[in-house]
Structure formats: structure tokens, C-alpha cells
Amino acid sequence: MEKVKPLECIIINPKVMVGKPVIRGTRLTVLLC
């Protein structure tokens, strides 16, 4: 299993989920409190 820093998995792309932060390779949004 490869270790990945949590922030490297989160991307923000205006073309995916209207620019909300998502987990790379998915359409799962990240809720920021």
C-alpha cells in the first residue's frame, strides 16, 4: 500500500463538481469545516 499525503488526494477543478474540492479520481466532495 502506497502512502499518500492527504492534501495530495484533494483537487479543485472547475470542470468537476462545479469547482468544489474532491478526492482525486472520484466525484466525492470534501466538506471543509
MOPAC internal coordinates of N, CA, C and O (Angstrom, degrees):
PM7 1SCF
backbone

  N    0.0000 0     0.00 0     0.00 0    0    0    0
  C    1.4562 1     0.00 0     0.00 0    1    0    0
  C    1.5228 1   109.40 1     0.00 0    2    1    0
  O    1.2310 1   120.87 1   -49.14 1    3    2    1
  N    1.2973 1   115.94 1   130.86 1    3    2    1
  C    1.4566 1   121.78 1  -176.96 1    5    3    2
  C    1.5219 1   110.44 1   -86.95 1    6    5    3
  O    1.2310 1   120.97 1   -45.63 1    7    6    5
  N    1.3356 1   115.75 1   134.37 1    7    6    5
  C    1.4639 1   119.47 1   177.21 1    9    7    6
  C    1.5229 1   108.87 1   -84.05 1   10    9    7
  O    1.2310 1   120.88 1   -49.15 1   11   10    9
  N    1.3196 1   115.93 1   130.85 1   11   10    9
  C    1.4599 1   121.66 1  -179.80 1   13   11   10
  C    1.5137 1   108.12 1  -129.47 1   14   13   11
  O    1.2310 1   120.69 1   -44.61 1   15   14   13
  N    1.3168 1   116.29 1   135.39 1   15   14   13
  C    1.4611 1   119.67 1   176.53 1   17   15   14
  C    1.5256 1   108.48 1   -67.34 1   18   17   15
  O    1.2310 1   120.11 1   -43.21 1   19   18   17
  N    1.3387 1   117.40 1   136.79 1   19   18   17
  C    1.4744 1   120.48 1  -176.28 1   21   19   18
  C    1.5293 1   113.83 1   -54.18 1   22   21   19
  O    1.2310 1   120.02 1   140.69 1   23   22   21
  N    1.3191 1   117.57 1   -39.31 1   23   22   21
  C    1.4645 1   119.39 1  -176.79 1   25   23   22
  C    1.5237 1   112.69 1   -72.19 1   26   25   23
  O    1.2310 1   119.86 1   161.64 1   27   26   25
  N    1.3328 1   117.87 1   -18.36 1   27   26   25
  C    1.4670 1   120.37 1   176.80 1   29   27   26
  C    1.5223 1   111.38 1   -75.46 1   30   29   27
  O    1.2310 1   120.35 1   161.20 1   31   30   29
  N    1.3253 1   116.94 1   -18.80 1   31   30   29
  C    1.4677 1   121.61 1  -178.95 1   33   31   30
  C    1.5185 1   111.83 1   -85.58 1   34   33   31
  O    1.2310 1   120.19 1   163.95 1   35   34   33
  N    1.3347 1   117.25 1   -16.05 1   35   34   33
  C    1.4606 1   120.87 1  -176.04 1   37   35   34
  C    1.5236 1   109.07 1   -98.31 1   38   37   35
  O    1.2310 1   120.89 1   -52.23 1   39   38   37
  N    1.3326 1   115.90 1   127.77 1   39   38   37
  C    1.4609 1   120.48 1   178.31 1   41   39   38
  C    1.5229 1   109.64 1  -126.26 1   42   41   39
  O    1.2310 1   121.21 1   -24.95 1   43   42   41
  N    1.3214 1   115.28 1   155.05 1   43   42   41
  C    1.4647 1   121.38 1   174.43 1   45   43   42
  C    1.5186 1   106.67 1  -124.90 1   46   45   43
  O    1.2310 1   121.14 1   -64.29 1   47   46   45
  N    1.3277 1   115.43 1   115.71 1   47   46   45
  C    1.4568 1   121.38 1  -178.25 1   49   47   46
  C    1.5225 1   107.86 1  -135.10 1   50   49   47
  O    1.2310 1   119.75 1   -59.41 1   51   50   49
  N    1.3300 1   118.08 1   120.59 1   51   50   49
  C    1.4660 1   120.35 1  -178.96 1   53   51   50
  C    1.5273 1   113.65 1   -58.08 1   54   53   51
  O    1.2310 1   119.75 1   158.61 1   55   54   53
  N    1.3337 1   118.08 1   -21.39 1   55   54   53
  C    1.4638 1   121.19 1  -179.41 1   57   55   54
  C    1.5283 1   112.60 1   -84.57 1   58   57   55
  O    1.2310 1   120.12 1   169.37 1   59   58   57
  N    1.3344 1   117.37 1   -10.63 1   59   58   57
  C    1.4658 1   121.64 1  -178.55 1   61   59   58
  C    1.5213 1   109.00 1  -116.41 1   62   61   59
  O    1.2310 1   120.35 1   -58.21 1   63   62   61
  N    1.3108 1   116.93 1   121.79 1   63   62   61
  C    1.4682 1   123.58 1   176.51 1   65   63   62
  C    1.5360 1   112.18 1    52.75 1   66   65   63
  O    1.2310 1   120.61 1  -141.11 1   67   66   65
  N    1.3199 1   116.43 1    38.89 1   67   66   65
  C    1.4716 1   124.15 1   175.34 1   69   67   66
  C    1.5308 1   111.97 1    56.71 1   70   69   67
  O    1.2310 1   120.13 1  -145.22 1   71   70   69
  N    1.3376 1   117.35 1    34.78 1   71   70   69
  C    1.4547 1   121.44 1   174.86 1   73   71   70
  C    1.5132 1   115.66 1    83.86 1   74   73   71
  O    1.2310 1   119.72 1  -174.51 1   75   74   73
  N    1.3293 1   118.14 1     5.49 1   75   74   73
  C    1.4670 1   120.23 1   177.33 1   77   75   74
  C    1.5306 1   108.72 1   -74.30 1   78   77   75
  O    1.2310 1   120.25 1   -30.34 1   79   78   77
  N    1.3401 1   117.14 1   149.66 1   79   78   77
  C    1.4691 1   119.15 1   176.81 1   81   79   78
  C    1.5281 1   110.76 1   -62.74 1   82   81   79
  O    1.2310 1   120.26 1   -47.40 1   83   82   81
  N    1.3294 1   117.11 1   132.60 1   83   82   81
  C    1.4660 1   121.70 1   179.93 1   85   83   82
  C    1.5233 1   109.57 1  -132.76 1   86   85   83
  O    1.2310 1   120.74 1   -16.93 1   87   86   85
  N    1.3349 1   116.19 1   163.07 1   87   86   85
  C    1.4541 1   122.18 1   174.70 1   89   87   86
  C    1.5225 1   107.61 1   -80.08 1   90   89   87
  O    1.2310 1   120.77 1   -49.84 1   91   90   89
  N    1.3286 1   116.14 1   130.16 1   91   90   89
  C    1.4733 1   122.54 1  -175.41 1   93   91   90
  C    1.5255 1   111.24 1   -52.47 1   94   93   91
  O    1.2310 1   120.79 1   -48.68 1   95   94   93
  N    1.3231 1   116.10 1   131.32 1   95   94   93
  C    1.4530 1   121.79 1   177.50 1   97   95   94
  C    1.5179 1   114.49 1    84.49 1   98   97   95
  O    1.2310 1   120.19 1  -178.36 1   99   98   97
  N    1.3424 1   117.25 1     1.64 1   99   98   97
  C    1.4600 1   120.85 1   179.59 1  101   99   98
  C    1.5197 1   108.85 1  -133.63 1  102  101   99
  O    1.2310 1   120.81 1     0.18 1  103  102  101
  N    1.3031 1   116.06 1  -179.82 1  103  102  101
  C    1.4557 1   121.42 1   171.69 1  105  103  102
  C    1.5209 1   109.80 1  -115.88 1  106  105  103
  O    1.2310 1   120.80 1  -153.84 1  107  106  105
  N    1.3337 1   116.07 1    26.16 1  107  106  105
  C    1.4578 1   121.31 1   177.37 1  109  107  106
  C    1.5203 1   108.86 1   -83.43 1  110  109  107
  O    1.2310 1   120.44 1   -60.51 1  111  110  109
  N    1.3319 1   116.76 1   119.49 1  111  110  109
  C    1.4582 1   120.08 1  -178.71 1  113  111  110
  C    1.5184 1   110.66 1   -79.35 1  114  113  111
  O    1.2310 1   121.38 1   -24.31 1  115  114  113
  N    1.3230 1   114.96 1   155.69 1  115  114  113
  C    1.4564 1   122.72 1   178.92 1  117  115  114
  C    1.5215 1   107.00 1  -108.04 1  118  117  115
  O    1.2310 1   120.64 1   -55.41 1  119  118  117
  N    1.3231 1   116.38 1   124.59 1  119  118  117
  C    1.4590 1   120.49 1   177.59 1  121  119  118
  C    1.5172 1   108.74 1   -89.06 1  122  121  119
  O    1.2310 1   120.44 1   -57.02 1  123  122  121
  N    1.3221 1   116.76 1   122.98 1  123  122  121
  C    1.4600 1   121.43 1   178.68 1  125  123  122
  C    1.5166 1   109.08 1  -104.95 1  126  125  123
  O    1.2310 1   120.85 1   -55.22 1  127  126  125
  N    1.3108 1   115.98 1   124.78 1  127  126  125
  C    1.4686 1   120.30 1  -178.42 1  129  127  126
  C    1.5067 1   110.69 1   -93.73 1  130  129  127
  O    1.2310 1   120.10 1   180.00 1  131  130  129

